[in-house]
Amino acid sequence: VEGVQASLGLTVQDGTLPDLDTSIPNVASVTADALLTLSFAGGDGFLKAYGQFHGPRDAGLNRSVRLDPYFSMDLEGAYAVGSDLELVARAEQLSIDAPTRWANYPQPVAALSVGLRLRW
């Protein structure tokens, strides 16, 4: 399909710390990422969506705390209003809950930014 690009990645890993015979802390055995881009208006505009999934994982060496799986998404768009000027907007870390990648360190909350991009 013209103007559309997509990718999907899946990682399955079974990592252990050999000296302790335990899972590597904060490393999910399954992760996935997806990207979808769409250009429009003859290439003057584009939309991009990027999503990440991290499966459950141990938070430390003692395996007493498990971190929940999480999904987050980033959205971005731009539109050229001239040869040297673009309107841009971005929404990052969109998720149902505040995702936690490492124990006691939640990811930043969702952020929205808008602006202008100048080219010279």
All heavy atoms as an XYZ file, in Angstrom:
899
protein
N       0.851     -1.169      0.000
C       0.000      0.000      0.000
C       0.899      1.235      0.000
O       1.790      1.345      0.856
C      -0.939      0.013      1.232
C      -1.774      1.259      1.274
C      -1.796     -1.226      1.255
N       0.666      2.117     -0.920
C       1.514      3.303     -1.042
C       1.325      4.238      0.160
O       0.215      4.490      0.611
C       1.163      4.063     -2.321
C       2.125      5.178     -2.622
C       1.855      5.833     -3.964
O       1.287      5.165     -4.842
O       2.213      7.001     -4.105
N       2.428      4.716      0.683
C       2.394      5.653      1.801
C       2.250      5.010      3.163
O       2.136      5.703      4.165
N       2.239      3.679      3.219
C       2.086      2.975      4.502
C       3.304      2.088      4.729
O       3.736      1.378      3.831
C       0.803      2.116      4.524
C       0.705      1.317      5.816
C      -0.427      2.973      4.336
N       3.837      2.155      5.927
C       4.915      1.257      6.340
C       4.542      0.668      7.685
O       3.951      1.353      8.524
C       6.238      1.995      6.468
C       6.790      2.517      5.176
C       8.133      3.196      5.367
O       8.671      3.261      6.454
N       8.681      3.705      4.280
N       4.889     -0.586      7.893
C       4.580     -1.248      9.154
C       5.687     -2.226      9.498
O       6.334     -2.784      8.606
C       3.248     -1.979      9.061
N       5.907     -2.404     10.783
C       6.848     -3.424     11.244
C       6.359     -3.978     12.566
O       5.660     -3.312     13.319
C       8.265     -2.851     11.392
O       8.326     -1.950     12.475
N       6.730     -5.210     12.818
C       6.379     -5.874     14.066
C       7.585     -6.688     14.498
O       8.153     -7.438     13.698
C       5.170     -6.794     13.863
C       4.700     -7.592     15.066
C       4.241     -6.660     16.184
C       3.578     -8.531     14.666
N       7.991     -6.500     15.728
C       9.119     -7.242     16.262
C       8.716     -8.005     17.506
O       7.930     -7.522     18.313
N       9.239     -9.197     17.656
C       8.965    -10.033     18.816
C      10.283    -10.618     19.293
O      11.049    -11.158     18.494
C       7.996    -11.162     18.454
C       7.658    -12.144     19.562
C       6.861    -11.458     20.665
C       6.892    -13.323     19.000
N      10.544    -10.492     20.573
C      11.764    -11.041     21.158
C      11.375    -12.009     22.260
O      10.588    -11.663     23.147
C      12.646     -9.923     21.746
O      12.968     -8.989     20.723
C      13.918    -10.481     22.338
N      11.906    -13.207     22.181
C      11.724    -14.207     23.231
C      13.117    -14.542     23.737
O      13.998    -14.910     22.958
C      11.021    -15.471     22.691
C      10.890    -16.513     23.779
C       9.663    -15.115     22.113
N      13.324    -14.366     25.037
C      14.642    -14.616     25.606
C      14.515    -15.339     26.932
O      13.563    -15.127     27.669
C      15.419    -13.310     25.765
C      14.669    -12.228     26.502
C      15.292    -10.861     26.349
O      16.294    -10.694     25.697
N      14.687     -9.865     26.958
N      15.458    -16.188     27.191
C      15.473    -16.962     28.425
C      16.833    -16.765     29.071
O      17.678    -17.661     29.017
C      15.192    -18.432     28.121
C      15.060    -19.258     29.386
O      14.854    -18.668     30.466
O      15.173    -20.494     29.299
N      17.037    -15.589     29.647
C      18.319    -15.271     30.241
C      18.374    -15.633     31.714
O      17.416    -15.434     32.448
N      19.495    -16.196     32.120
C      19.697    -16.503     33.533
C      21.080    -16.017     33.949
O      21.997    -15.905     33.134
C      19.604    -18.013     33.822
O      20.569    -18.686     33.044
C      18.224    -18.554     33.514
N      21.213    -15.732     35.219
C      22.513    -15.401     35.798
C      23.168    -16.730     36.192
O      22.681    -17.425     37.082
C      22.338    -14.492     37.014
C      21.731    -13.125     36.722
C      21.414    -12.394     38.028
C      22.656    -12.300     35.870
N      24.239    -17.113     35.530
C      24.795    -18.455     35.743
C      25.260    -18.724     37.170
O      25.095    -19.834     37.671
C      25.974    -18.515     34.763
C      26.175    -17.155     34.235
C      24.973    -16.337     34.552
N      25.822    -17.732     37.837
C      26.321    -17.967     39.196
C      25.193    -18.190     40.196
O      25.379    -18.857     41.212
C      27.183    -16.794     39.661
C      28.474    -16.682     38.864
O      28.844    -17.669     38.192
O      29.099    -15.605     38.888
N      24.012    -17.604     39.903
C      22.896    -17.690     40.840
C      21.774    -18.595     40.340
O      20.829    -18.872     41.070
C      22.338    -16.295     41.110
C      23.334    -15.283     41.668
C      22.705    -13.897     41.736
C      23.824    -15.715     43.037
N      21.841    -19.015     39.080
C      20.807    -19.841     38.464
C      19.417    -19.235     38.662
O      18.477    -19.902     39.092
C      20.853    -21.269     38.991
C      20.028    -22.201     38.114
O      19.942    -21.944     36.898
O      19.456    -23.164     38.657
N      19.307    -17.950     38.352
C      18.037    -17.253     38.471
C      17.862    -16.325     37.272
O      18.825    -16.011     36.575
C      17.961    -16.460     39.800
O      16.662    -15.913     39.953
C      18.981    -15.342     39.835
N      16.637    -15.902     37.038
C      16.359    -14.999     35.924
C      17.065    -13.669     36.112
O      17.284    -13.219     37.239
C      14.853    -14.743     35.817
O      14.171    -15.930     35.542
N      17.380    -13.035     34.999
C      17.992    -11.703     35.050
C      16.914    -10.711     35.477
O      15.850    -10.656     34.858
C      18.566    -11.313     33.681
C      19.626    -12.324     33.247
C      19.132     -9.900     33.715
C      20.090    -12.162     31.813
N      17.147     -9.955     36.551
C      16.129     -9.017     37.033
C      15.766     -7.973     35.972
O      16.617     -7.521     35.207
C      16.800     -8.346     38.238
C      17.871     -9.280     38.660
C      18.330     -9.964     37.401
N      14.496     -7.617     35.927
C      13.947     -6.566     35.078
C      14.012     -6.880     33.588
O      13.811     -5.997     32.764
C      14.624     -5.219     35.354
C      14.351     -4.737     36.752
O      13.201     -4.607     37.150
N      15.400     -4.491     37.511
N      14.291     -8.113     33.230
C      14.330     -8.495     31.821
C      13.156     -9.430     31.546
O      13.079    -10.524     32.107
C      15.667     -9.177     31.466
C      15.642     -9.694     30.029
C      16.821     -8.211     31.667
N      12.246     -8.974     30.689
C      11.071     -9.777     30.343
C      11.460    -10.882     29.374
O      12.303    -10.688     28.501
C      10.000     -8.888     29.726
N      10.838    -12.028     29.514
C      11.129    -13.121     28.590
C      10.476    -12.888     27.228
O      10.913    -13.449     26.234
C      10.690    -14.459     29.176
O       9.305    -14.444     29.428
N       9.447    -12.044     27.176
C       8.786    -11.708     25.917
C       8.623    -10.194     25.827
O       8.090     -9.564     26.744
C       7.395    -12.380     25.804
C       6.678    -11.930     24.534
C       7.513    -13.884     25.831
N       9.107     -9.634     24.740
C       8.874     -8.220     24.441
C       8.442     -8.123     22.980
O       8.776     -8.979     22.158
C      10.127     -7.344     24.665
O      11.165     -7.792     23.800
C      10.589     -7.393     26.105
N       7.694     -7.088     22.676
C       7.248     -6.874     21.301
C       7.194     -5.381     21.035
O       6.991     -4.576     21.951
C       5.874     -7.495     21.085
N       7.400     -5.021     19.791
C       7.219     -3.634     19.400
C       6.600     -3.605     18.006
O       6.781     -4.517     17.208
C       8.526     -2.837     19.440
C       9.606     -3.422     18.574
O       9.525     -3.273     17.342
O      10.532     -4.030     19.120
N       5.820     -2.555     17.770
C       5.134     -2.402     16.489
C       5.236     -0.950     16.054
O       5.221     -0.036     16.881
C       3.674     -2.809     16.615
N       5.337     -0.762     14.749
C       5.435      0.583     14.183
C       4.534      0.643     12.959
O       4.528     -0.277     12.135
C       6.882      0.879     13.778
C       7.136      2.183     13.033
C       6.931      3.376     13.963
C       8.521      2.210     12.445
N       3.779      1.728     12.864
C       2.932      1.972     11.703
C       3.087      3.430     11.313
O       2.941      4.312     12.165
C       1.468      1.663     12.023
C       0.459      1.954     10.910
C       0.690      1.028      9.724
C      -0.958      1.826     11.431
N       3.431      3.684     10.064
C       3.527      5.058      9.568
C       2.646      5.198      8.340
O       2.463      4.260      7.560
C       4.970      5.457      9.210
O       5.454      4.613      8.171
C       5.880      5.384     10.423
N       2.115      6.384      8.188
C       1.227      6.699      7.078
C       1.562      8.089      6.583
O       1.581      9.046      7.375
C      -0.229      6.640      7.552
C      -1.299      7.185      6.618
C      -1.395      6.322      5.373
C      -2.634      7.244      7.329
N       1.863      8.215      5.302
C       2.075      9.548      4.742
C       0.823      9.924      3.949
O       0.110      9.068      3.431
C       3.318      9.585      3.848
O       3.145      8.776      2.710
N       0.562     11.217      3.898
C      -0.634     11.705      3.203
C      -0.344     13.068      2.594
O       0.727     13.631      2.807
C      -1.835     11.754      4.160
C      -1.652     12.647      5.345
C      -2.071     13.974      5.311
C      -1.059     12.175      6.503
C      -1.907     14.801      6.403
C      -0.886     12.989      7.605
C      -1.317     14.316      7.552
N      -1.287     13.583      1.867
C      -1.178     14.894      1.205
C       0.062     14.959      0.324
O       0.824     15.927      0.375
C      -1.211     16.025      2.225
N       0.268     13.920     -0.465
C       1.411     13.906     -1.368
C       2.752     13.899     -0.668
O       3.746     14.365     -1.221
N       2.800     13.371      0.532
C       4.049     13.318      1.295
C       4.283     14.523      2.178
O       5.281     14.590      2.887
N       3.352     15.496      2.178
C       3.507     16.674      3.036
C       3.212     16.368      4.500
O       3.630     17.097      5.394
C       2.595     17.817      2.574
C       3.092     18.490      1.307
O       4.283     18.325      0.981
O       2.288     19.177      0.661
N       2.478     15.309      4.754
C       2.143     14.969      6.133
C       2.426     13.512      6.420
O       2.506     12.688      5.506
N       2.606     13.226      7.703
C       2.758     11.832      8.102
C       2.241     11.642      9.516
O       2.207     12.566     10.335
C       4.215     11.351      7.993
C       5.086     11.713      9.160
C       5.212     10.847     10.232
C       5.761     12.913      9.194
C       6.004     11.176     11.321
C       6.559     13.250     10.277
C       6.680     12.378     11.345
N       1.816     10.425      9.776
C       1.402      9.996     11.108
C       2.215      8.755     11.448
O       2.460      7.908     10.590
C      -0.085      9.661     11.138
C      -1.048     10.795     10.826
C      -2.465     10.251     10.707
C      -0.969     11.864     11.902
N       2.620      8.653     12.702
C       3.408      7.498     13.145
C       2.879      7.030     14.485
O       2.634      7.839     15.380
C       4.885      7.878     13.264
C       5.754      6.750     13.797
C       7.242      7.080     13.751
C       7.634      7.991     14.860
N       9.096      8.176     14.968
N       2.698      5.726     14.622
C       2.314      5.114     15.899
C       3.335      4.031     16.218
O       3.658      3.199     15.369
C       0.916      4.513     15.804
N       3.865      4.072     17.443
C       4.856      3.101     17.884
C       4.403      2.538     19.225
O       4.110      3.294     20.156
C       6.227      3.767     18.024
C       7.296      2.844     18.579
C       7.788      1.793     17.819
C       7.785      3.008     19.857
C       8.747      0.936     18.315
C       8.751      2.156     20.371
C       9.229      1.124     19.593
O      10.175      0.272     20.090
N       4.321      1.218     19.329
C       3.895      0.587     20.574
C       4.930     -0.407     21.069
O       5.648     -1.021     20.275
N       5.000     -0.545     22.395
C       5.922     -1.489     23.035
C       5.169     -2.318     24.062
O       4.319     -1.790     24.787
C       7.024     -0.759     23.789
C       8.064     -0.104     22.953
C       9.146      0.472     23.847
O       8.858      1.201     24.789
N      10.385      0.151     23.550
N       5.499     -3.601     24.131
C       4.962     -4.487     25.152
C       6.122     -5.168     25.856
O       7.057     -5.646     25.209
C       4.052     -5.565     24.537
C       3.671     -6.629     25.516
C       2.666     -6.401     26.440
C       4.340     -7.844     25.544
C       2.324     -7.386     27.368
C       4.006     -8.828     26.457
C       2.995     -8.594     27.370
N       6.072     -5.169     27.177
C       7.051     -5.887     27.999
C       6.276     -6.841     28.887
O       5.381     -6.430     29.617
C       7.872     -4.921     28.865
C       8.818     -4.082     28.071
N      10.141     -4.375     27.941
C       8.615     -2.972     27.332
C      10.722     -3.480     27.172
N       9.816     -2.617     26.790
N       6.631     -8.109     28.831
C       5.956     -9.116     29.643
C       6.349     -9.026     31.110
O       7.185     -8.214     31.508
N       5.753     -9.867     31.945
C       6.096     -9.865     33.370
C       7.547    -10.270     33.573
O       8.130    -10.986     32.760
C       5.133    -10.893     33.969
C       4.688    -11.730     32.842
C       4.790    -10.901     31.599
N       8.133     -9.772     34.658
C       9.539    -10.058     34.928
C       9.829     -9.918     36.416
O       9.114     -9.210     37.126
C      10.448     -9.147     34.122
C      10.225     -7.688     34.348
C      10.053     -6.944     33.007
N       9.661     -5.573     33.262
C       8.409     -5.174     33.328
N       7.422     -6.003     33.161
N       8.129     -3.923     33.579
N      10.878    -10.582     36.862
C      11.293    -10.476     38.263
C      11.913     -9.107     38.503
O      12.665     -8.599     37.673
C      12.323    -11.554     38.607
C      11.730    -12.952     38.570
O      10.529    -13.091     38.837
O      12.472    -13.897     38.250
N      11.602     -8.525     39.655
C      12.116     -7.195     39.974
C      13.469     -7.239     40.663
O      14.155     -6.233     40.760
C      11.124     -6.440     40.858
N      13.866     -8.387     41.142
C      15.142     -8.492     41.847
C      15.630     -9.925     41.858
O      15.019    -10.826     41.286
N      16.723    -10.126     42.521
C      17.328    -11.458     42.558
C      16.542    -12.458     43.396
O      16.585    -13.655     43.134
C      18.760    -11.361     43.087
C      19.747    -10.618     42.179
C      21.099    -10.502     42.863
C      19.876    -11.329     40.844
N      15.821    -11.980     44.408
C      15.145    -12.929     45.289
C      13.807    -13.421     44.724
O      13.162    -14.253     45.331
C      14.949    -12.332     46.683
C      14.039    -11.129     46.672
O      13.370    -10.841     45.682
N      14.008    -10.404     47.781
N      13.364    -12.921     43.584
C      12.167    -13.360     42.871
C      10.888    -13.195     43.666
O       9.860    -13.778     43.330
C      12.316    -14.812     42.430
C      13.525    -15.061     41.592
C      13.646    -16.488     41.204
N      13.058    -16.645     39.876
C      13.032    -17.766     39.231
N      13.516    -18.854     39.773
N      12.509    -17.833     38.046
N      10.906    -12.428     44.741
C       9.696    -12.253     45.542
C       8.773    -11.180     44.957
O       7.592    -11.144     45.286
C      10.054    -11.903     46.990
O      10.728    -10.662     47.029
N       9.292    -10.327     44.113
C       8.481     -9.266     43.512
C       8.509     -9.427     41.996
O       9.578     -9.505     41.396
C       9.013     -7.865     43.899
C       8.211     -6.775     43.217
C       9.002     -7.691     45.405
N       7.312     -9.506     41.395
C       7.183     -9.579     39.939
C       6.574     -8.274     39.446
O       5.645     -7.751     40.045
C       6.256    -10.720     39.512
C       6.733    -12.095     39.827
C       7.596    -12.732     38.797
N       6.920    -12.999     37.537
C       7.580    -13.303     36.439
N       8.895    -13.356     36.441
N       6.949    -13.556     35.325
N       7.117     -7.772     38.365
C       6.557     -6.582     37.730
C       5.519     -7.019     36.705
O       5.711     -7.996     35.985
C       7.653     -5.776     37.050
C       8.709     -5.199     37.984
C       9.833     -4.562     37.177
C       8.093     -4.182     38.919
N       4.406     -6.290     36.665
C       3.331     -6.603     35.737
C       3.735     -6.287     34.299
O       4.567     -5.413     34.057
C       2.081     -5.777     36.085
C       1.465     -6.179     37.400
O       1.597     -7.358     37.784
O       0.849     -5.315     38.045
N       3.126     -6.967     33.344
C       3.377     -6.610     31.949
C       2.818     -5.222     31.668
O       1.907     -4.758     32.372
C       2.624     -7.676     31.161
C       1.631     -8.243     32.089
C       2.180     -8.051     33.475
N       3.361     -4.564     30.670
C       2.800     -3.271     30.299
C       2.918     -3.010     28.813
O       3.746     -3.588     28.121
C       3.425     -2.128     31.104
C       4.810     -1.698     30.679
C       4.996     -0.765     29.657
C       5.932     -2.202     31.307
C       6.262     -0.367     29.281
C       7.197     -1.805     30.939
C       7.354     -0.881     29.922
O       8.607     -0.492     29.547
N       2.039     -2.141     28.346
C       2.014     -1.698     26.959
C       1.996     -0.180     26.971
O       1.272      0.431     27.746
C       0.755     -2.226     26.255
C       0.606     -1.691     24.856
C       1.310     -2.236     23.803
C      -0.231     -0.621     24.605
C       1.185     -1.736     22.516
C      -0.370     -0.106     23.327
C       0.339     -0.668     22.284
N       2.796      0.426     26.130
C       2.742      1.881     25.975
C       2.837      2.220     24.499
O       3.345      1.433     23.697
C       3.847      2.581     26.775
O       5.100      2.335     26.197
N       2.341      3.402     24.150
C       2.304      3.814     22.758
C       2.730      5.269     22.638
O       2.434      6.084     23.510
C       0.895      3.646     22.198
C       0.759      4.104     20.750
S      -0.873      3.803     20.091
C      -0.693      2.080     19.700
N       3.438      5.557     21.567
C       3.799      6.930     21.212
C       3.148      7.242     19.870
O       3.146      6.405     18.960
C       5.315      7.091     21.063
C       6.083      6.811     22.338
O       5.474      6.862     23.424
O       7.285      6.547     22.249
N       2.609      8.442     19.741
C       2.009      8.907     18.498
C       2.704     10.183     18.063
O       3.044     11.027     18.902
C       0.519      9.188     18.680
C      -0.346      8.027     19.154
C      -1.771      8.510     19.445
C      -0.371      6.924     18.115
N       2.910     10.324     16.770
C       3.561     11.520     16.254
C       2.955     11.870     14.908
O       2.582     10.994     14.131
C       5.058     11.269     16.087
C       5.839     12.465     15.613
C       7.329     12.180     15.496
O       7.781     11.154     16.009
O       8.026     13.001     14.879
N       2.857     13.148     14.643
C       2.359     13.598     13.353
C       3.025     14.894     12.950
O       3.473     15.673     13.793
N       3.120     15.117     11.649
C       3.698     16.358     11.128
C       3.015     16.688      9.806
O       2.574     15.790      9.077
C       5.203     16.215     10.922
N       2.954     17.985      9.530
C       2.390     18.444      8.270
C       3.179     19.662      7.798
O       3.344     20.633      8.556
C       0.911     18.799      8.419
C       0.293     19.178      7.105
C      -0.056     18.196      6.175
C       0.084     20.511      6.776
C      -0.604     18.534      4.950
C      -0.461     20.855      5.550
C      -0.805     19.870      4.640
O      -1.332     20.207      3.427
N       3.656     19.598      6.556
C       4.439     20.696      5.986
C       3.491     21.785      5.503
O       2.650     21.540      4.639
C       5.300     20.190      4.836
N       3.614     22.974      6.086
C       2.800     24.101      5.637
C       3.574     24.972      4.654
O       3.045     25.951      4.140
C       2.292     24.951      6.832
C       1.318     24.147      7.668
C       3.440     25.437      7.683
N       4.785     24.634      4.403
C       5.644     25.312      3.440
C       6.887     24.477      3.233
O       7.047     23.423      3.853
N       7.790     24.920      2.369
C       8.990     24.128      2.105
C       9.944     24.088      3.286
O      10.749     23.167      3.407
C       9.714     24.672      0.866
O      10.122     26.008      1.097
N       9.863     25.067      4.188
C      10.788     25.137      5.323
C      10.097     25.103      6.690
O      10.744     25.312      7.705
C      11.619     26.420      5.248
C      12.485     26.483      4.004
O      12.872     25.401      3.515
O      12.764     27.587      3.518
N       8.782     24.843      6.715
C       8.037     24.926      7.972
C       7.064     23.757      8.093
O       6.311     23.471      7.163
C       7.270     26.248      8.029
C       6.448     26.526      9.277
C       7.347     26.682     10.493
C       5.605     27.772      9.057
N       7.096     23.083      9.258
C       6.174     21.980      9.537
C       5.491     22.191     10.879
O       6.114     22.679     11.831
C       6.915     20.641      9.610
C       7.444     20.134      8.320
C       8.136     18.784      8.472
O       8.212     18.258      9.612
O       8.609     18.258      7.462
N       4.232     21.815     10.962
C       3.528     21.714     12.238
C       3.761     20.303     12.756
O       3.647     19.334     11.994
C       2.035     21.940     12.047
C       1.598     23.281     11.489
C       0.107     23.254     11.181
C       1.927     24.392     12.466
N       4.103     20.168     14.014
C       4.379     18.847     14.581
C       3.614     18.665     15.887
O       3.360     19.631     16.617
C       5.895     18.623     14.828
C       6.643     18.591     13.517
C       6.468     19.677     15.737
N       3.238     17.430     16.170
C       2.582     17.084     17.432
C       3.057     15.691     17.831
O       3.292     14.831     16.971
C       1.071     17.108     17.282
N       3.197     15.499     19.132
C       3.673     14.211     19.648
C       2.991     13.924     20.984
O       2.875     14.806     21.835
C       5.183     14.262     19.828
C       5.774     12.965     20.336
C       7.273     13.055     20.488
N       7.859     13.177     19.156
C       9.035     13.730     18.928
N       9.744     14.214     19.908
N       9.505     13.793     17.704
N       2.559     12.676     21.141
C       2.035     12.184     22.422
C       2.858     10.954     22.772
O       2.941     10.014     21.970
C       0.559     11.848     22.314
N       3.467     10.962     23.949
C       4.368      9.885     24.339
C       3.906      9.214     25.625
O       3.257      9.839     26.456
C       5.781     10.426     24.543
C       6.374     11.027     23.284
C       7.724     11.668     23.533
O       7.819     12.501     24.453
O       8.671     11.319     22.809
N       4.284      7.963     25.776
C       4.002      7.166     26.973
C       2.503      7.024     27.234
O       2.049      7.095     28.381
C       4.705      7.752     28.216
C       6.193      7.761     28.142
C       6.807      6.377     28.210
O       6.159      5.409     28.563
N       8.063      6.280     27.848
N       1.724      6.838     26.180
C       0.292      6.619     26.347
C       0.083      5.189     26.827
O       0.518      4.239     26.183
C      -0.442      6.850     25.022
C      -0.276      8.233     24.405
C      -0.968      8.284     23.052
C      -0.807      9.305     25.329
N      -0.562      5.054     27.976
C      -0.769      3.743     28.568
C      -1.972      3.808     29.496
O      -2.302      4.879     30.015
C       0.480      3.326     29.349
O       0.316      2.050     29.895
N      -2.594      2.670     29.701
C      -3.743      2.629     30.614
C      -3.294      2.955     32.032
O      -3.912      3.713     32.742
C      -4.421      1.248     30.545
C      -5.021      1.034     29.152
C      -5.487      1.109     31.611
C      -5.522     -0.360     28.894
N      -2.199      2.357     32.460
C      -1.620      2.617     33.780
C      -0.241      3.223     33.592
O       0.331      3.151     32.511
C      -1.465      1.317     34.574
C      -2.802      0.659     34.860
O      -3.746      1.382     35.209
O      -2.891     -0.573     34.720
N       0.301      3.805     34.645
C       1.692      4.281     34.587
C       2.582      3.050     34.570
O       2.686      2.330     35.553
C       2.013      5.160     35.792
N       3.198      2.744     33.416
C       3.989      1.513     33.337
C       5.247      1.579     34.196
O       5.843      2.627     34.357
C       4.343      1.416     31.852
C       4.232      2.808     31.339
C       3.218      3.504     32.185
N       5.628      0.441     34.742
C       6.846      0.337     35.534
C       7.783     -0.628     34.828
O       7.480     -1.810     34.687
C       6.543     -0.176     36.955
O       5.653      0.747     37.585
C       7.812     -0.296     37.766
N       8.896     -0.097     34.354
C       9.868     -0.963     33.689
C      10.836     -1.569     34.701
O      11.256     -2.697     34.567
C      10.631     -0.164     32.637
C      11.551     -1.037     31.842
C      11.989     -0.373     30.581
N      12.786     -1.302     29.792
C      13.234     -1.035     28.602
N      12.962      0.113     28.044
N      13.954     -1.899     27.960
N      11.221     -0.794     35.702
C      12.092     -1.280     36.777
C      11.379     -1.048     38.095
O      10.687     -0.050     38.281
C      13.428     -0.537     36.780
C      14.215     -0.740     35.531
C      14.936     -1.838     35.171
C      14.356      0.185     34.443
N      15.512     -1.665     33.944
C      15.175     -0.428     33.479
C      13.874      1.462     34.197
C      15.515      0.186     32.290
C      14.212      2.077     33.013
C      15.025      1.439     32.078
N      11.571     -1.940     39.048
C      10.906     -1.829     40.345
C      11.194     -0.472     40.991
O      12.329     -0.011     41.008
C      11.363     -2.954     41.259
N      10.148      0.160     41.476
C      10.209      1.455     42.170
C      10.610      2.620     41.277
O      10.904      3.702     41.772
C      11.143      1.385     43.376
C      10.691      0.354     44.374
O       9.497      0.247     44.677
N      11.618     -0.447     44.864
N      10.629      2.425     39.968
C      10.947      3.506     39.030
C       9.930      3.510     37.894
O      10.200      2.980     36.814
C      12.359      3.342     38.449
C      13.436      3.471     39.480
C      13.991      2.341     40.072
C      13.895      4.723     39.869
C      14.981      2.453     41.033
C      14.882      4.842     40.830
C      15.424      3.706     41.401
O      16.398      3.826     42.351
N       8.745      4.089     38.119
C       7.748      4.101     37.048
C       8.213      4.957     35.871
O       9.011      5.882     36.031
C       6.518      4.710     37.716
C       7.035      5.447     38.888
C       8.300      4.764     39.318
N       7.734      4.596     34.685
C       8.024      5.384     33.493
C       7.379      6.764     33.650
O       6.436      6.936     34.416
C       7.443      4.698     32.257
C       8.083      3.372     31.937
C       9.412      3.564     31.214
O      10.261      4.347     31.616
N       9.583      2.830     30.158
N       7.869      7.743     32.925
C       7.234      9.067     32.976
C       5.776      8.975     32.541
O       5.407      8.105     31.750
C       8.038      9.893     31.965
C       9.308      9.152     31.764
C       9.014      7.703     32.026
N       4.984      9.886     33.061
C       3.574      9.922     32.672
C       3.475     10.395     31.233
O       4.432     10.892     30.643
C       2.777     10.848     33.612
C       2.758     10.290     35.019
C       3.338     12.248     33.594
N       2.286     10.267     30.671
C       2.060     10.676     29.288
C       2.421     12.150     29.104
O       2.229     12.972     29.991
C       0.601     10.447     28.914
N       2.966     12.448     27.947
C       3.364     13.825     27.635
C       2.853     14.181     26.241
O       2.874     13.357     25.330
C       4.886     13.958     27.676
N       2.408     15.409     26.094
C       1.928     15.918     24.820
C       2.747     17.147     24.466
O       2.947     18.032     25.307
C       0.447     16.281     24.914
C      -0.177     16.949     23.685
C      -0.172     16.000     22.499
C      -1.582     17.415     23.993
N       3.234     17.193     23.243
C       3.972     18.375     22.803
C       3.518     18.739     21.388
O       3.201     17.865     20.577
C       5.488     18.130     22.840
O       5.836     17.044     22.011
N       3.465     20.023     21.138
C       3.132     20.541     19.812
C       4.115     21.652     19.491
O       4.662     22.293     20.379
C       1.683     21.072     19.726
C       0.681     19.944     19.919
C       1.427     22.154     20.740
N       4.350     21.885     18.203
C       5.276     22.939     17.870
C       5.464     23.095     16.363
O       4.708     22.556     15.559
N       6.501     23.822     16.046
C       6.882     24.092     14.665
C       8.295     23.571     14.431
O       9.147     23.651     15.303
C       6.872     25.595     14.383
C       5.542     26.316     14.522
C       5.743     27.817     14.394
C       4.564     25.826     13.474
N       8.514     23.044     13.243
C       9.841     22.593     12.859
C      10.301     23.454     11.677
O       9.621     23.517     10.665
C       9.824     21.124     12.460
C      11.194     20.588     12.066
C      11.132     19.117     11.657
N      10.698     18.307     12.802
C       9.872     17.262     12.679
N       9.391     16.911     11.517
N       9.539     16.572     13.749
N      11.417     24.138     11.859
C      11.979     24.976     10.806
C      13.167     24.265     10.173
O      13.985     23.670     10.862
C      12.443     26.327     11.376
C      11.386     27.177     12.066
C      12.049     28.366     12.745
C      10.358     27.636     11.052
N      13.263     24.349      8.864
C      14.403     23.771      8.141
C      15.130     24.884      7.408
O      14.504     25.716      6.778
C      13.933     22.729      7.143
C      13.258     21.582      7.796
C      12.749     20.630      6.736
N      11.886     19.636      7.368
C      11.838     18.390      7.016
N      12.597     17.950      6.038
N      11.041     17.566      7.626
N      16.448     24.894      7.528
C      17.226     25.875      6.785
C      18.532     25.279      6.353
O      18.954     24.258      6.769
C      17.426     27.186      7.545
C      18.210     27.042      8.798
C      19.558     27.094      8.940
C      17.696     26.800     10.117
N      19.922     26.925     10.241
C      18.805     26.753     10.994
C      16.430     26.637     10.658
C      18.651     26.528     12.343
C      16.285     26.443     11.998
C      17.393     26.379     12.830
